[in-house]
Amino acid sequence: MLKIEGHDIYLTRKNDATLIIDFYRSGEISELDEDEQAFFTVRKQFDSDVIFQKKVVDNRIEISEKDSDLVAGTYVYDLTVLKNEQLTTIIPYHRFTIVDEVY
């Protein structure tokens, strides 16, 4: 089960999910430039080690069953874009919650 409320993400433990991301420039939907890469990063807390990181490919984030095989609880994620060795946060830390059962 995948549920998104605002920017908060809820995912049932050991489930896979595909998140579709739209990128905007000047208020318009846009593709990433060839020299840009986007990353979805999950941590226990904003200042802790990375638990898993996914590269955004074709505006999709593919979360596998292995990725979501975490202890049920609340984690944080952010979405960043890397261009010319400069990392820009486009979605600052929000909740990434793993739940044991569908609710």
MODELLER restraints for C-alpha pairs under 7 A, 6 or more apart:
rsr = mdl.restraints
at = mdl.atoms
rsr.add(forms.Gaussian(group=physical.xy_distance, feature=features.Distance(at['CA:1:A'], at['CA:11:A']), mean=5.63, stdev=0.5))
rsr.add(forms.Gaussian(group=physical.xy_distance, feature=features.Distance(at['CA:1:A'], at['CA:12:A']), mean=5.24, stdev=0.5))
rsr.add(forms.Gaussian(group=physical.xy_distance, feature=features.Distance(at['CA:1:A'], at['CA:15:A']), mean=6.99, stdev=0.5))
rsr.add(forms.Gaussian(group=physical.xy_distance, feature=features.Distance(at['CA:1:A'], at['CA:102:A']), mean=6.11, stdev=0.5))
rsr.add(forms.Gaussian(group=physical.xy_distance, feature=features.Distance(at['CA:2:A'], at['CA:10:A']), mean=5.74, stdev=0.5))
rsr.add(forms.Gaussian(group=physical.xy_distance, feature=features.Distance(at['CA:2:A'], at['CA:11:A']), mean=4.67, stdev=0.5))
rsr.add(forms.Gaussian(group=physical.xy_distance, feature=features.Distance(at['CA:2:A'], at['CA:12:A']), mean=6.77, stdev=0.5))
rsr.add(forms.Gaussian(group=physical.xy_distance, feature=features.Distance(at['CA:2:A'], at['CA:17:A']), mean=6.76, stdev=0.5))
rsr.add(forms.Gaussian(group=physical.xy_distance, feature=features.Distance(at['CA:3:A'], at['CA:9:A']), mean=5.97, stdev=0.5))
rsr.add(forms.Gaussian(group=physical.xy_distance, feature=features.Distance(at['CA:3:A'], at['CA:10:A']), mean=5.01, stdev=0.5))
rsr.add(forms.Gaussian(group=physical.xy_distance, feature=features.Distance(at['CA:3:A'], at['CA:11:A']), mean=6.50, stdev=0.5))
rsr.add(forms.Gaussian(group=physical.xy_distance, feature=features.Distance(at['CA:4:A'], at['CA:10:A']), mean=6.19, stdev=0.5))
rsr.add(forms.Gaussian(group=physical.xy_distance, feature=features.Distance(at['CA:7:A'], at['CA:94:A']), mean=6.29, stdev=0.5))
rsr.add(forms.Gaussian(group=physical.xy_distance, feature=features.Distance(at['CA:8:A'], at['CA:94:A']), mean=5.67, stdev=0.5))
rsr.add(forms.Gaussian(group=physical.xy_distance, feature=features.Distance(at['CA:8:A'], at['CA:95:A']), mean=4.80, stdev=0.5))
rsr.add(forms.Gaussian(group=physical.xy_distance, feature=features.Distance(at['CA:8:A'], at['CA:96:A']), mean=6.10, stdev=0.5))
rsr.add(forms.Gaussian(group=physical.xy_distance, feature=features.Distance(at['CA:9:A'], at['CA:95:A']), mean=6.14, stdev=0.5))
rsr.add(forms.Gaussian(group=physical.xy_distance, feature=features.Distance(at['CA:9:A'], at['CA:96:A']), mean=4.81, stdev=0.5))
rsr.add(forms.Gaussian(group=physical.xy_distance, feature=features.Distance(at['CA:9:A'], at['CA:97:A']), mean=6.11, stdev=0.5))
rsr.add(forms.Gaussian(group=physical.xy_distance, feature=features.Distance(at['CA:10:A'], at['CA:96:A']), mean=5.98, stdev=0.5))
rsr.add(forms.Gaussian(group=physical.xy_distance, feature=features.Distance(at['CA:10:A'], at['CA:97:A']), mean=4.69, stdev=0.5))
rsr.add(forms.Gaussian(group=physical.xy_distance, feature=features.Distance(at['CA:10:A'], at['CA:98:A']), mean=5.97, stdev=0.5))
rsr.add(forms.Gaussian(group=physical.xy_distance, feature=features.Distance(at['CA:11:A'], at['CA:97:A']), mean=6.25, stdev=0.5))
rsr.add(forms.Gaussian(group=physical.xy_distance, feature=features.Distance(at['CA:11:A'], at['CA:98:A']), mean=5.09, stdev=0.5))
rsr.add(forms.Gaussian(group=physical.xy_distance, feature=features.Distance(at['CA:11:A'], at['CA:99:A']), mean=6.14, stdev=0.5))
rsr.add(forms.Gaussian(group=physical.xy_distance, feature=features.Distance(at['CA:12:A'], at['CA:98:A']), mean=5.60, stdev=0.5))
rsr.add(forms.Gaussian(group=physical.xy_distance, feature=features.Distance(at['CA:12:A'], at['CA:99:A']), mean=4.77, stdev=0.5))
rsr.add(forms.Gaussian(group=physical.xy_distance, feature=features.Distance(at['CA:12:A'], at['CA:100:A']), mean=5.81, stdev=0.5))
rsr.add(forms.Gaussian(group=physical.xy_distance, feature=features.Distance(at['CA:12:A'], at['CA:101:A']), mean=5.95, stdev=0.5))
rsr.add(forms.Gaussian(group=physical.xy_distance, feature=features.Distance(at['CA:12:A'], at['CA:102:A']), mean=6.26, stdev=0.5))
rsr.add(forms.Gaussian(group=physical.xy_distance, feature=features.Distance(at['CA:13:A'], at['CA:68:A']), mean=5.36, stdev=0.5))
rsr.add(forms.Gaussian(group=physical.xy_distance, feature=features.Distance(at['CA:13:A'], at['CA:69:A']), mean=5.56, stdev=0.5))
rsr.add(forms.Gaussian(group=physical.xy_distance, feature=features.Distance(at['CA:13:A'], at['CA:70:A']), mean=6.57, stdev=0.5))
rsr.add(forms.Gaussian(group=physical.xy_distance, feature=features.Distance(at['CA:13:A'], at['CA:72:A']), mean=6.82, stdev=0.5))
rsr.add(forms.Gaussian(group=physical.xy_distance, feature=features.Distance(at['CA:13:A'], at['CA:98:A']), mean=5.56, stdev=0.5))
rsr.add(forms.Gaussian(group=physical.xy_distance, feature=features.Distance(at['CA:13:A'], at['CA:99:A']), mean=5.68, stdev=0.5))
rsr.add(forms.Gaussian(group=physical.xy_distance, feature=features.Distance(at['CA:13:A'], at['CA:100:A']), mean=5.44, stdev=0.5))
rsr.add(forms.Gaussian(group=physical.xy_distance, feature=features.Distance(at['CA:14:A'], at['CA:65:A']), mean=4.40, stdev=0.5))
rsr.add(forms.Gaussian(group=physical.xy_distance, feature=features.Distance(at['CA:14:A'], at['CA:66:A']), mean=6.43, stdev=0.5))
rsr.add(forms.Gaussian(group=physical.xy_distance, feature=features.Distance(at['CA:14:A'], at['CA:68:A']), mean=4.98, stdev=0.5))
rsr.add(forms.Gaussian(group=physical.xy_distance, feature=features.Distance(at['CA:14:A'], at['CA:69:A']), mean=4.67, stdev=0.5))
rsr.add(forms.Gaussian(group=physical.xy_distance, feature=features.Distance(at['CA:15:A'], at['CA:64:A']), mean=6.84, stdev=0.5))
rsr.add(forms.Gaussian(group=physical.xy_distance, feature=features.Distance(at['CA:15:A'], at['CA:65:A']), mean=4.67, stdev=0.5))
rsr.add(forms.Gaussian(group=physical.xy_distance, feature=features.Distance(at['CA:15:A'], at['CA:68:A']), mean=6.23, stdev=0.5))
rsr.add(forms.Gaussian(group=physical.xy_distance, feature=features.Distance(at['CA:16:A'], at['CA:63:A']), mean=5.33, stdev=0.5))
rsr.add(forms.Gaussian(group=physical.xy_distance, feature=features.Distance(at['CA:16:A'], at['CA:64:A']), mean=4.40, stdev=0.5))
rsr.add(forms.Gaussian(group=physical.xy_distance, feature=features.Distance(at['CA:16:A'], at['CA:65:A']), mean=4.67, stdev=0.5))
rsr.add(forms.Gaussian(group=physical.xy_distance, feature=features.Distance(at['CA:17:A'], at['CA:62:A']), mean=6.11, stdev=0.5))
rsr.add(forms.Gaussian(group=physical.xy_distance, feature=features.Distance(at['CA:17:A'], at['CA:63:A']), mean=5.10, stdev=0.5))
rsr.add(forms.Gaussian(group=physical.xy_distance, feature=features.Distance(at['CA:17:A'], at['CA:64:A']), mean=6.63, stdev=0.5))
rsr.add(forms.Gaussian(group=physical.xy_distance, feature=features.Distance(at['CA:18:A'], at['CA:60:A']), mean=6.46, stdev=0.5))
rsr.add(forms.Gaussian(group=physical.xy_distance, feature=features.Distance(at['CA:18:A'], at['CA:61:A']), mean=5.56, stdev=0.5))
rsr.add(forms.Gaussian(group=physical.xy_distance, feature=features.Distance(at['CA:18:A'], at['CA:62:A']), mean=4.72, stdev=0.5))
rsr.add(forms.Gaussian(group=physical.xy_distance, feature=features.Distance(at['CA:18:A'], at['CA:63:A']), mean=6.14, stdev=0.5))
rsr.add(forms.Gaussian(group=physical.xy_distance, feature=features.Distance(at['CA:19:A'], at['CA:60:A']), mean=5.57, stdev=0.5))
rsr.add(forms.Gaussian(group=physical.xy_distance, feature=features.Distance(at['CA:19:A'], at['CA:61:A']), mean=4.97, stdev=0.5))
rsr.add(forms.Gaussian(group=physical.xy_distance, feature=features.Distance(at['CA:19:A'], at['CA:62:A']), mean=6.62, stdev=0.5))
rsr.add(forms.Gaussian(group=physical.xy_distance, feature=features.Distance(at['CA:20:A'], at['CA:59:A']), mean=5.69, stdev=0.5))
rsr.add(forms.Gaussian(group=physical.xy_distance, feature=features.Distance(at['CA:20:A'], at['CA:60:A']), mean=4.63, stdev=0.5))
rsr.add(forms.Gaussian(group=physical.xy_distance, feature=features.Distance(at['CA:20:A'], at['CA:61:A']), mean=6.46, stdev=0.5))
rsr.add(forms.Gaussian(group=physical.xy_distance, feature=features.Distance(at['CA:21:A'], at['CA:59:A']), mean=5.07, stdev=0.5))
rsr.add(forms.Gaussian(group=physical.xy_distance, feature=features.Distance(at['CA:21:A'], at['CA:60:A']), mean=6.05, stdev=0.5))
rsr.add(forms.Gaussian(group=physical.xy_distance, feature=features.Distance(at['CA:22:A'], at['CA:29:A']), mean=6.35, stdev=0.5))
rsr.add(forms.Gaussian(group=physical.xy_distance, feature=features.Distance(at['CA:22:A'], at['CA:59:A']), mean=6.53, stdev=0.5))
rsr.add(forms.Gaussian(group=physical.xy_distance, feature=features.Distance(at['CA:23:A'], at['CA:29:A']), mean=5.60, stdev=0.5))
rsr.add(forms.Gaussian(group=physical.xy_distance, feature=features.Distance(at['CA:23:A'], at['CA:30:A']), mean=5.37, stdev=0.5))
rsr.add(forms.Gaussian(group=physical.xy_distance, feature=features.Distance(at['CA:23:A'], at['CA:31:A']), mean=6.35, stdev=0.5))
rsr.add(forms.Gaussian(group=physical.xy_distance, feature=features.Distance(at['CA:24:A'], at['CA:30:A']), mean=5.21, stdev=0.5))
rsr.add(forms.Gaussian(group=physical.xy_distance, feature=features.Distance(at['CA:35:A'], at['CA:83:A']), mean=5.99, stdev=0.5))
rsr.add(forms.Gaussian(group=physical.xy_distance, feature=features.Distance(at['CA:36:A'], at['CA:81:A']), mean=6.50, stdev=0.5))
rsr.add(forms.Gaussian(group=physical.xy_distance, feature=features.Distance(at['CA:36:A'], at['CA:82:A']), mean=5.57, stdev=0.5))
rsr.add(forms.Gaussian(group=physical.xy_distance, feature=features.Distance(at['CA:36:A'], at['CA:83:A']), mean=4.71, stdev=0.5))
rsr.add(forms.Gaussian(group=physical.xy_distance, feature=features.Distance(at['CA:37:A'], at['CA:81:A']), mean=5.51, stdev=0.5))
rsr.add(forms.Gaussian(group=physical.xy_distance, feature=features.Distance(at['CA:37:A'], at['CA:82:A']), mean=5.15, stdev=0.5))
rsr.add(forms.Gaussian(group=physical.xy_distance, feature=features.Distance(at['CA:37:A'], at['CA:83:A']), mean=6.73, stdev=0.5))
rsr.add(forms.Gaussian(group=physical.xy_distance, feature=features.Distance(at['CA:38:A'], at['CA:55:A']), mean=5.91, stdev=0.5))
rsr.add(forms.Gaussian(group=physical.xy_distance, feature=features.Distance(at['CA:38:A'], at['CA:56:A']), mean=5.27, stdev=0.5))
rsr.add(forms.Gaussian(group=physical.xy_distance, feature=features.Distance(at['CA:38:A'], at['CA:79:A']), mean=6.96, stdev=0.5))
rsr.add(forms.Gaussian(group=physical.xy_distance, feature=features.Distance(at['CA:38:A'], at['CA:80:A']), mean=5.50, stdev=0.5))
rsr.add(forms.Gaussian(group=physical.xy_distance, feature=features.Distance(at['CA:38:A'], at['CA:81:A']), mean=4.24, stdev=0.5))
rsr.add(forms.Gaussian(group=physical.xy_distance, feature=features.Distance(at['CA:38:A'], at['CA:82:A']), mean=6.18, stdev=0.5))
rsr.add(forms.Gaussian(group=physical.xy_distance, feature=features.Distance(at['CA:39:A'], at['CA:53:A']), mean=6.65, stdev=0.5))
rsr.add(forms.Gaussian(group=physical.xy_distance, feature=features.Distance(at['CA:39:A'], at['CA:54:A']), mean=5.61, stdev=0.5))
rsr.add(forms.Gaussian(group=physical.xy_distance, feature=features.Distance(at['CA:39:A'], at['CA:55:A']), mean=4.56, stdev=0.5))
rsr.add(forms.Gaussian(group=physical.xy_distance, feature=features.Distance(at['CA:39:A'], at['CA:56:A']), mean=5.67, stdev=0.5))
rsr.add(forms.Gaussian(group=physical.xy_distance, feature=features.Distance(at['CA:39:A'], at['CA:79:A']), mean=5.61, stdev=0.5))
rsr.add(forms.Gaussian(group=physical.xy_distance, feature=features.Distance(at['CA:39:A'], at['CA:80:A']), mean=5.29, stdev=0.5))
rsr.add(forms.Gaussian(group=physical.xy_distance, feature=features.Distance(at['CA:39:A'], at['CA:81:A']), mean=6.37, stdev=0.5))
rsr.add(forms.Gaussian(group=physical.xy_distance, feature=features.Distance(at['CA:40:A'], at['CA:53:A']), mean=5.58, stdev=0.5))
rsr.add(forms.Gaussian(group=physical.xy_distance, feature=features.Distance(at['CA:40:A'], at['CA:54:A']), mean=5.13, stdev=0.5))
rsr.add(forms.Gaussian(group=physical.xy_distance, feature=features.Distance(at['CA:40:A'], at['CA:55:A']), mean=6.38, stdev=0.5))
rsr.add(forms.Gaussian(group=physical.xy_distance, feature=features.Distance(at['CA:40:A'], at['CA:77:A']), mean=6.84, stdev=0.5))
rsr.add(forms.Gaussian(group=physical.xy_distance, feature=features.Distance(at['CA:40:A'], at['CA:78:A']), mean=5.89, stdev=0.5))
rsr.add(forms.Gaussian(group=physical.xy_distance, feature=features.Distance(at['CA:40:A'], at['CA:79:A']), mean=4.67, stdev=0.5))
rsr.add(forms.Gaussian(group=physical.xy_distance, feature=features.Distance(at['CA:40:A'], at['CA:80:A']), mean=6.72, stdev=0.5))
rsr.add(forms.Gaussian(group=physical.xy_distance, feature=features.Distance(at['CA:41:A'], at['CA:50:A']), mean=6.80, stdev=0.5))
rsr.add(forms.Gaussian(group=physical.xy_distance, feature=features.Distance(at['CA:41:A'], at['CA:52:A']), mean=6.07, stdev=0.5))
rsr.add(forms.Gaussian(group=physical.xy_distance, feature=features.Distance(at['CA:41:A'], at['CA:53:A']), mean=4.33, stdev=0.5))
rsr.add(forms.Gaussian(group=physical.xy_distance, feature=features.Distance(at['CA:41:A'], at['CA:54:A']), mean=6.48, stdev=0.5))
rsr.add(forms.Gaussian(group=physical.xy_distance, feature=features.Distance(at['CA:41:A'], at['CA:77:A']), mean=5.30, stdev=0.5))
rsr.add(forms.Gaussian(group=physical.xy_distance, feature=features.Distance(at['CA:41:A'], at['CA:78:A']), mean=5.54, stdev=0.5))
rsr.add(forms.Gaussian(group=physical.xy_distance, feature=features.Distance(at['CA:41:A'], at['CA:79:A']), mean=6.51, stdev=0.5))
rsr.add(forms.Gaussian(group=physical.xy_distance, feature=features.Distance(at['CA:42:A'], at['CA:50:A']), mean=6.00, stdev=0.5))
rsr.add(forms.Gaussian(group=physical.xy_distance, feature=features.Distance(at['CA:42:A'], at['CA:51:A']), mean=5.61, stdev=0.5))
rsr.add(forms.Gaussian(group=physical.xy_distance, feature=features.Distance(at['CA:42:A'], at['CA:52:A']), mean=5.49, stdev=0.5))
rsr.add(forms.Gaussian(group=physical.xy_distance, feature=features.Distance(at['CA:42:A'], at['CA:53:A']), mean=6.25, stdev=0.5))
rsr.add(forms.Gaussian(group=physical.xy_distance, feature=features.Distance(at['CA:42:A'], at['CA:75:A']), mean=6.89, stdev=0.5))
rsr.add(forms.Gaussian(group=physical.xy_distance, feature=features.Distance(at['CA:42:A'], at['CA:76:A']), mean=5.69, stdev=0.5))
rsr.add(forms.Gaussian(group=physical.xy_distance, feature=features.Distance(at['CA:42:A'], at['CA:77:A']), mean=4.35, stdev=0.5))
rsr.add(forms.Gaussian(group=physical.xy_distance, feature=features.Distance(at['CA:42:A'], at['CA:78:A']), mean=6.92, stdev=0.5))
rsr.add(forms.Gaussian(group=physical.xy_distance, feature=features.Distance(at['CA:43:A'], at['CA:49:A']), mean=6.11, stdev=0.5))
rsr.add(forms.Gaussian(group=physical.xy_distance, feature=features.Distance(at['CA:43:A'], at['CA:50:A']), mean=4.87, stdev=0.5))
rsr.add(forms.Gaussian(group=physical.xy_distance, feature=features.Distance(at['CA:43:A'], at['CA:51:A']), mean=5.15, stdev=0.5))
rsr.add(forms.Gaussian(group=physical.xy_distance, feature=features.Distance(at['CA:43:A'], at['CA:75:A']), mean=5.90, stdev=0.5))
rsr.add(forms.Gaussian(group=physical.xy_distance, feature=features.Distance(at['CA:43:A'], at['CA:76:A']), mean=5.46, stdev=0.5))
rsr.add(forms.Gaussian(group=physical.xy_distance, feature=features.Distance(at['CA:43:A'], at['CA:77:A']), mean=6.28, stdev=0.5))
rsr.add(forms.Gaussian(group=physical.xy_distance, feature=features.Distance(at['CA:44:A'], at['CA:75:A']), mean=4.55, stdev=0.5))
rsr.add(forms.Gaussian(group=physical.xy_distance, feature=features.Distance(at['CA:44:A'], at['CA:76:A']), mean=6.07, stdev=0.5))
rsr.add(forms.Gaussian(group=physical.xy_distance, feature=features.Distance(at['CA:45:A'], at['CA:75:A']), mean=6.21, stdev=0.5))
rsr.add(forms.Gaussian(group=physical.xy_distance, feature=features.Distance(at['CA:45:A'], at['CA:76:A']), mean=5.90, stdev=0.5))
rsr.add(forms.Gaussian(group=physical.xy_distance, feature=features.Distance(at['CA:46:A'], at['CA:76:A']), mean=6.37, stdev=0.5))
rsr.add(forms.Gaussian(group=physical.xy_distance, feature=features.Distance(at['CA:46:A'], at['CA:93:A']), mean=6.78, stdev=0.5))
rsr.add(forms.Gaussian(group=physical.xy_distance, feature=features.Distance(at['CA:52:A'], at['CA:67:A']), mean=6.77, stdev=0.5))
rsr.add(forms.Gaussian(group=physical.xy_distance, feature=features.Distance(at['CA:54:A'], at['CA:61:A']), mean=6.52, stdev=0.5))
rsr.add(forms.Gaussian(group=physical.xy_distance, feature=features.Distance(at['CA:55:A'], at['CA:61:A']), mean=6.89, stdev=0.5))
rsr.add(forms.Gaussian(group=physical.xy_distance, feature=features.Distance(at['CA:72:A'], at['CA:98:A']), mean=4.79, stdev=0.5))
rsr.add(forms.Gaussian(group=physical.xy_distance, feature=features.Distance(at['CA:72:A'], at['CA:99:A']), mean=5.07, stdev=0.5))
rsr.add(forms.Gaussian(group=physical.xy_distance, feature=features.Distance(at['CA:72:A'], at['CA:100:A']), mean=5.78, stdev=0.5))
rsr.add(forms.Gaussian(group=physical.xy_distance, feature=features.Distance(at['CA:73:A'], at['CA:97:A']), mean=5.65, stdev=0.5))
rsr.add(forms.Gaussian(group=physical.xy_distance, feature=features.Distance(at['CA:73:A'], at['CA:98:A']), mean=5.32, stdev=0.5))
rsr.add(forms.Gaussian(group=physical.xy_distance, feature=features.Distance(at['CA:73:A'], at['CA:99:A']), mean=6.55, stdev=0.5))
rsr.add(forms.Gaussian(group=physical.xy_distance, feature=features.Distance(at['CA:74:A'], at['CA:95:A']), mean=6.38, stdev=0.5))
rsr.add(forms.Gaussian(group=physical.xy_distance, feature=features.Distance(at['CA:74:A'], at['CA:96:A']), mean=5.86, stdev=0.5))
rsr.add(forms.Gaussian(group=physical.xy_distance, feature=features.Distance(at['CA:74:A'], at['CA:97:A']), mean=4.28, stdev=0.5))
rsr.add(forms.Gaussian(group=physical.xy_distance, feature=features.Distance(at['CA:74:A'], at['CA:98:A']), mean=6.35, stdev=0.5))
rsr.add(forms.Gaussian(group=physical.xy_distance, feature=features.Distance(at['CA:75:A'], at['CA:95:A']), mean=5.86, stdev=0.5))
rsr.add(forms.Gaussian(group=physical.xy_distance, feature=features.Distance(at['CA:75:A'], at['CA:96:A']), mean=4.93, stdev=0.5))
rsr.add(forms.Gaussian(group=physical.xy_distance, feature=features.Distance(at['CA:75:A'], at['CA:97:A']), mean=5.80, stdev=0.5))
rsr.add(forms.Gaussian(group=physical.xy_distance, feature=features.Distance(at['CA:76:A'], at['CA:93:A']), mean=5.75, stdev=0.5))
rsr.add(forms.Gaussian(group=physical.xy_distance, feature=features.Distance(at['CA:76:A'], at['CA:94:A']), mean=5.34, stdev=0.5))
rsr.add(forms.Gaussian(group=physical.xy_distance, feature=features.Distance(at['CA:76:A'], at['CA:95:A']), mean=4.66, stdev=0.5))
rsr.add(forms.Gaussian(group=physical.xy_distance, feature=features.Distance(at['CA:76:A'], at['CA:96:A']), mean=5.04, stdev=0.5))
rsr.add(forms.Gaussian(group=physical.xy_distance, feature=features.Distance(at['CA:77:A'], at['CA:93:A']), mean=5.18, stdev=0.5))
rsr.add(forms.Gaussian(group=physical.xy_distance, feature=features.Distance(at['CA:77:A'], at['CA:94:A']), mean=5.60, stdev=0.5))
rsr.add(forms.Gaussian(group=physical.xy_distance, feature=features.Distance(at['CA:77:A'], at['CA:95:A']), mean=6.44, stdev=0.5))
rsr.add(forms.Gaussian(group=physical.xy_distance, feature=features.Distance(at['CA:77:A'], at['CA:96:A']), mean=6.01, stdev=0.5))
rsr.add(forms.Gaussian(group=physical.xy_distance, feature=features.Distance(at['CA:78:A'], at['CA:91:A']), mean=5.44, stdev=0.5))
rsr.add(forms.Gaussian(group=physical.xy_distance, feature=features.Distance(at['CA:78:A'], at['CA:92:A']), mean=5.08, stdev=0.5))
rsr.add(forms.Gaussian(group=physical.xy_distance, feature=features.Distance(at['CA:78:A'], at['CA:93:A']), mean=4.70, stdev=0.5))
rsr.add(forms.Gaussian(group=physical.xy_distance, feature=features.Distance(at['CA:78:A'], at['CA:94:A']), mean=6.63, stdev=0.5))
rsr.add(forms.Gaussian(group=physical.xy_distance, feature=features.Distance(at['CA:79:A'], at['CA:89:A']), mean=5.98, stdev=0.5))
rsr.add(forms.Gaussian(group=physical.xy_distance, feature=features.Distance(at['CA:79:A'], at['CA:90:A']), mean=5.74, stdev=0.5))
rsr.add(forms.Gaussian(group=physical.xy_distance, feature=features.Distance(at['CA:79:A'], at['CA:91:A']), mean=4.93, stdev=0.5))
rsr.add(forms.Gaussian(group=physical.xy_distance, feature=features.Distance(at['CA:79:A'], at['CA:92:A']), mean=6.76, stdev=0.5))
rsr.add(forms.Gaussian(group=physical.xy_distance, feature=features.Distance(at['CA:80:A'], at['CA:87:A']), mean=6.46, stdev=0.5))
rsr.add(forms.Gaussian(group=physical.xy_distance, feature=features.Distance(at['CA:80:A'], at['CA:88:A']), mean=5.40, stdev=0.5))
rsr.add(forms.Gaussian(group=physical.xy_distance, feature=features.Distance(at['CA:80:A'], at['CA:89:A']), mean=4.26, stdev=0.5))
rsr.add(forms.Gaussian(group=physical.xy_distance, feature=features.Distance(at['CA:80:A'], at['CA:90:A']), mean=5.48, stdev=0.5))
rsr.add(forms.Gaussian(group=physical.xy_distance, feature=features.Distance(at['CA:80:A'], at['CA:91:A']), mean=6.91, stdev=0.5))
rsr.add(forms.Gaussian(group=physical.xy_distance, feature=features.Distance(at['CA:81:A'], at['CA:87:A']), mean=5.69, stdev=0.5))
rsr.add(forms.Gaussian(group=physical.xy_distance, feature=features.Distance(at['CA:81:A'], at['CA:88:A']), mean=5.22, stdev=0.5))
rsr.add(forms.Gaussian(group=physical.xy_distance, feature=features.Distance(at['CA:81:A'], at['CA:89:A']), mean=6.43, stdev=0.5))
rsr.add(forms.Gaussian(group=physical.xy_distance, feature=features.Distance(at['CA:82:A'], at['CA:88:A']), mean=6.39, stdev=0.5))
